[in-house]
Amino acid sequence: MVSSALVDLSQISVLCVDDDPVMRTVVRAAMQQRGCRDIVQATDGQEALDFCAGRRFDLIICDLHMAPMDGQTLLRELGERGLAAGRAVIMLSADHDPAVVAAMQGLGVGAWLAKPISAHKLVERVAAVLGLVAPLTADATSAAHGEEAERHHTKLLADVVVLEELLGSLPYRERERPATWRAMRRLLQGMAAIAGTFGYGLIAELARRGDELLRAAEAHEAAAATHHAAVSQGAATIVTAIKRVVQNRLHGDGGEPGLRLLGRLDDFLAPLRARLEKPEKDSPSP
């Protein structure tokens, strides 16, 4: 992940929305430590709406559970009023319901941070959603394409973190397993698109295989419940491989090692997908 010590927040504006004054203080202090001076605080969703109607913020850091207007309702209202464009959003919550995570992504949430939060993790998430990374070379920062590629590289890293968190929730939320698979598929589909655009061919192939595995699990939910450990293992193997490729900035198809990796992965996934589909194939015709 991006080192929080390398993040400069001096040029961004932040709206912090939380009904807990202690949490607002934590967020403000973390942002100020990295140079941010434009921090507005709101105690609930309605107050945040009023602020957003009057000005634009680069980033909204929002609590999910607030009264009378919670974070999810706030984001819906922003969208309905045409105030959501150009605003990055980080959602804070002690809960990590995969169905809610999926819904939040549909409302524009770029990162999810579980409470209690740390300043280090918060700054990491801010850097990820805003694409604030330390430049590798002067030449790289002088090229617009290089800057865009760097932002998308950081986004891939942030998506890996979310995938790992969703995977970690699977053993404890059996009834929410399909919703978790759907949330993971959306992330993998987005990663495949980004990777294909910026030359990470191996990541694109890995993400597609993860999407295909979870699509098969969704389509054959009963069989997937029986083989859930193997499905989770396959998804975890894919996510780990993506993480290593992103961290090492391995462009292209990975050459011979990349082909061997995909071959070993296919050797594992092909029989697993066959097991998922077999019950339906073997069922008698009506």
C-alpha positions as CSV (number, residue, x, y, z in Angstrom):
1,M,0.0,0.0,0.0
2,V,1.0,3.7,-0.3
3,S,3.0,4.9,2.7
4,S,1.0,7.4,4.6
5,A,4.2,9.4,5.2
6,L,4.4,10.1,1.5
7,V,0.9,11.5,1.1
8,D,0.4,15.3,0.7
9,L,-3.1,16.5,1.4
10,S,-2.4,20.2,1.3
11,Q,-4.3,20.7,-1.9
12,I,-7.6,18.9,-1.2
13,S,-10.9,19.8,0.5
14,V,-12.6,17.4,2.8
15,L,-16.1,17.1,4.3
16,C,-16.2,14.8,7.3
17,V,-19.7,13.6,8.2
18,D,-20.1,11.9,11.6
19,D,-22.4,12.3,14.6
20,D,-19.5,11.3,16.9
21,P,-17.4,14.3,17.9
22,V,-14.5,12.1,18.8
23,M,-14.5,10.5,15.4
24,R,-14.6,13.9,13.7
25,T,-11.6,14.9,15.8
26,V,-9.6,11.8,14.8
27,V,-10.4,12.4,11.1
28,R,-9.5,16.1,11.3
29,A,-6.2,15.4,13.1
30,A,-5.2,12.7,10.6
31,M,-5.9,15.0,7.6
32,Q,-4.1,17.9,9.2
33,Q,-1.0,15.9,9.9
34,R,-0.7,15.3,6.2
35,G,-1.1,19.0,5.3
36,C,-4.9,19.3,4.8
37,R,-6.3,22.7,5.9
38,D,-9.6,22.7,4.2
39,I,-11.7,20.4,6.4
40,V,-15.4,21.0,7.0
41,Q,-17.3,19.0,9.6
42,A,-21.0,18.0,9.5
43,T,-22.8,16.2,12.4
44,D,-25.4,14.4,10.2
45,G,-26.4,13.8,6.6
46,Q,-28.8,16.8,6.3
47,E,-26.1,19.2,7.4
48,A,-23.7,17.5,4.9
49,L,-26.3,18.0,2.1
50,D,-26.4,21.7,3.0
51,F,-22.7,22.1,2.8
52,C,-22.5,20.2,-0.6
53,A,-25.2,22.4,-2.1
54,G,-23.0,25.4,-1.5
55,R,-19.6,24.1,-2.5
56,R,-17.6,21.3,-4.0
57,F,-15.4,18.9,-1.9
58,D,-12.7,16.7,-3.3
59,L,-13.4,14.0,-0.7
60,I,-16.3,13.0,1.7
61,I,-15.4,10.9,4.7
62,C,-18.8,9.7,6.0
63,D,-20.1,7.5,8.8
64,L,-22.6,4.9,7.7
65,H,-24.8,4.9,10.8
66,M,-26.2,8.3,11.7
67,A,-29.5,9.8,12.7
68,P,-31.8,11.1,11.3
69,M,-30.1,10.7,7.9
70,D,-27.5,7.9,7.6
71,G,-24.6,7.8,5.2
72,Q,-26.4,5.6,2.6
73,T,-29.3,8.0,2.4
74,L,-26.9,11.0,2.1
75,L,-25.2,9.5,-0.9
76,R,-28.6,8.7,-2.6
77,E,-29.7,12.3,-2.0
78,L,-26.5,13.7,-3.4
79,G,-27.0,11.6,-6.5
80,E,-30.6,12.6,-6.9
81,R,-29.7,16.3,-6.5
82,G,-26.9,16.1,-9.1
83,L,-24.3,16.8,-6.4
84,A,-22.3,13.5,-6.5
85,A,-20.1,14.1,-9.5
86,G,-16.4,14.5,-8.8
87,R,-16.6,13.6,-5.2
88,A,-14.5,10.7,-3.8
89,V,-16.2,9.0,-0.9
90,I,-14.8,6.9,2.0
91,M,-17.4,5.2,4.2
92,L,-16.7,4.5,7.9
93,S,-18.6,1.8,9.8
94,A,-18.2,-0.8,12.5
95,D,-20.2,-3.2,10.3
96,H,-19.0,-5.0,7.2
97,D,-22.1,-6.4,5.6
98,P,-21.2,-7.5,2.0
99,A,-24.6,-6.5,0.8
100,V,-24.2,-3.0,2.2
101,V,-20.7,-2.8,0.8
102,A,-22.0,-3.7,-2.7
103,A,-24.8,-1.1,-2.4
104,M,-22.3,1.5,-1.3
105,Q,-20.1,0.9,-4.3
106,G,-23.1,1.5,-6.5
107,L,-23.5,4.9,-4.8
108,G,-19.9,5.9,-5.5
109,V,-18.0,4.7,-2.4
110,G,-14.4,4.3,-3.3
111,A,-13.2,2.8,0.0
112,W,-14.6,1.2,3.1
113,L,-12.9,1.6,6.5
114,A,-13.9,-0.4,9.6
115,K,-14.2,1.4,12.9
116,P,-12.3,1.9,15.1
117,I,-10.0,3.6,12.5
118,S,-6.4,4.5,12.7
119,A,-4.9,7.6,11.2
120,H,-2.4,5.5,9.2
121,K,-5.2,3.4,7.6
122,L,-7.3,6.4,6.9
123,V,-4.6,8.3,5.1
124,E,-3.8,5.2,3.1
125,R,-7.5,5.0,2.0
126,V,-7.5,8.7,1.1
127,A,-4.4,8.3,-1.0
128,A,-6.0,5.3,-2.8
129,V,-9.3,6.9,-3.7
130,L,-7.7,10.2,-4.7
131,G,-4.7,8.7,-6.5
132,L,-2.2,10.6,-4.3
133,V,1.1,8.7,-4.6
134,A,4.7,9.7,-4.5
135,P,6.1,10.1,-8.0
136,L,8.6,7.5,-9.1
137,T,10.6,9.8,-11.4
138,A,10.4,13.4,-12.7
139,D,9.7,12.1,-16.2
140,A,6.8,9.9,-15.0
141,T,5.1,12.9,-13.3
142,S,5.6,15.1,-16.4
143,A,3.5,12.8,-18.6
144,A,-0.3,12.9,-18.2
145,H,-0.6,9.2,-19.1
146,G,2.0,8.3,-16.5
147,E,0.0,10.1,-13.8
148,E,-3.2,8.5,-14.9
149,A,-1.6,5.1,-14.9
150,E,-0.2,5.7,-11.4
151,R,-3.7,6.6,-10.1
152,H,-5.1,3.4,-11.6
153,H,-2.2,1.4,-10.1
154,T,-3.2,2.8,-6.7
155,K,-6.8,2.0,-7.3
156,L,-5.9,-1.6,-8.1
157,L,-4.0,-1.8,-4.8
158,A,-7.1,-0.4,-3.0
159,D,-9.4,-2.9,-4.7
160,V,-7.1,-5.8,-3.6
161,V,-7.5,-4.6,0.0
162,V,-11.3,-4.7,-0.3
163,L,-11.2,-8.1,-1.9
164,E,-9.2,-9.4,1.0
165,E,-11.6,-8.0,3.5
166,L,-14.6,-9.5,1.7
167,L,-12.8,-12.9,1.6
168,G,-12.1,-12.6,5.3
169,S,-15.8,-12.2,5.9
170,L,-16.9,-15.3,4.1
171,P,-16.5,-17.9,6.9
172,Y,-18.6,-15.8,9.2
173,R,-21.5,-14.8,7.0
174,E,-22.8,-17.9,5.3
175,R,-26.2,-16.5,4.4
176,E,-24.6,-13.4,2.9
177,R,-22.2,-15.4,0.7
178,P,-24.0,-14.7,-2.6
179,A,-23.9,-11.0,-1.9
180,T,-20.2,-11.2,-1.1
181,W,-19.6,-13.0,-4.4
182,R,-21.5,-10.3,-6.3
183,A,-19.5,-7.6,-4.6
184,M,-16.2,-9.4,-5.4
185,R,-17.3,-9.9,-9.0
186,R,-17.9,-6.2,-9.5
187,L,-14.5,-5.4,-8.2
188,L,-12.8,-8.0,-10.4
189,Q,-14.6,-6.8,-13.5
190,G,-13.4,-3.3,-12.8
191,M,-9.9,-4.5,-12.2
192,A,-9.9,-6.4,-15.5
193,A,-11.0,-3.2,-17.3
194,I,-8.3,-1.1,-15.7
195,A,-5.6,-3.7,-16.1
196,G,-6.4,-4.2,-19.7
197,T,-6.2,-0.5,-20.4
198,F,-2.9,0.1,-18.7
199,G,-0.9,-2.9,-19.8
200,Y,-1.4,-5.3,-16.9
201,G,-2.4,-8.2,-19.1
202,L,-1.7,-10.9,-16.5
203,I,-3.9,-9.1,-13.9
204,A,-6.7,-8.8,-16.5
205,E,-6.5,-12.6,-17.1
206,L,-6.5,-13.4,-13.3
207,A,-9.4,-11.1,-12.7
208,R,-11.4,-12.7,-15.5
209,R,-10.8,-16.1,-14.0
210,G,-12.0,-14.9,-10.6
211,D,-15.1,-13.4,-12.1
212,E,-15.8,-16.7,-14.0
213,L,-15.4,-18.7,-10.8
214,L,-17.7,-16.6,-8.7
215,R,-20.2,-16.4,-11.6
216,A,-20.3,-20.2,-11.6
217,A,-20.7,-20.2,-7.8
218,E,-23.7,-17.8,-8.1
219,A,-25.3,-19.8,-10.9
220,H,-25.0,-23.1,-8.9
221,E,-25.5,-21.8,-5.4
222,A,-26.4,-25.1,-3.8
223,A,-23.3,-26.8,-5.1
224,A,-21.2,-23.8,-4.2
225,A,-22.4,-24.1,-0.6
226,T,-21.1,-27.7,-0.5
227,H,-17.8,-26.7,-2.0
228,H,-17.6,-23.3,-0.4
229,A,-14.1,-23.9,1.0
230,A,-12.7,-24.8,-2.4
231,V,-14.4,-21.7,-4.0
232,S,-12.9,-19.5,-1.3
233,Q,-9.5,-21.1,-1.8
234,G,-9.7,-20.5,-5.5
235,A,-10.8,-16.9,-5.1
236,A,-8.1,-16.3,-2.4
237,T,-5.4,-17.7,-4.7
238,I,-6.5,-15.4,-7.5
239,V,-6.5,-12.3,-5.2
240,T,-3.1,-13.2,-3.8
241,A,-1.7,-13.5,-7.3
242,I,-3.2,-10.2,-8.4
243,K,-1.8,-8.5,-5.3
244,R,1.7,-9.8,-6.0
245,V,1.6,-8.7,-9.7
246,V,0.3,-5.2,-8.8
247,Q,2.9,-4.7,-6.0
248,N,5.7,-5.8,-8.4
249,R,4.3,-3.6,-11.2
250,L,4.6,-6.6,-13.6
251,H,3.2,-5.3,-16.9
252,G,2.2,-7.4,-19.8
253,D,1.3,-11.1,-19.6
254,G,4.2,-12.0,-17.3
255,G,6.1,-14.0,-19.9
256,E,6.8,-17.6,-19.2
257,P,6.2,-17.4,-15.4
258,G,2.8,-15.7,-16.1
259,L,1.8,-18.5,-18.4
260,R,2.8,-21.1,-15.9
261,L,0.8,-19.3,-13.2
262,L,-2.3,-19.3,-15.3
263,G,-1.8,-22.9,-16.2
264,R,-1.6,-24.0,-12.6
265,L,-4.6,-21.9,-11.8
266,D,-6.6,-23.4,-14.6
267,D,-5.7,-26.9,-13.5
268,F,-7.3,-26.1,-10.1
269,L,-10.3,-24.1,-11.3
270,A,-11.4,-26.4,-14.2
271,P,-12.3,-29.4,-11.9
272,L,-13.8,-27.1,-9.3
273,R,-16.1,-25.5,-11.9
274,A,-17.0,-29.0,-13.1
275,R,-18.0,-29.9,-9.6
276,L,-20.2,-26.8,-9.3
277,E,-22.0,-27.5,-12.5
278,K,-22.3,-31.3,-12.2
279,P,-25.4,-31.5,-9.9
280,E,-27.4,-29.5,-12.5
281,K,-26.1,-31.6,-15.4
282,D,-26.8,-34.9,-13.6
283,S,-30.4,-33.9,-12.6
284,P,-33.1,-35.9,-14.4
285,S,-35.1,-34.2,-17.1
286,P,-38.6,-33.2,-16.0
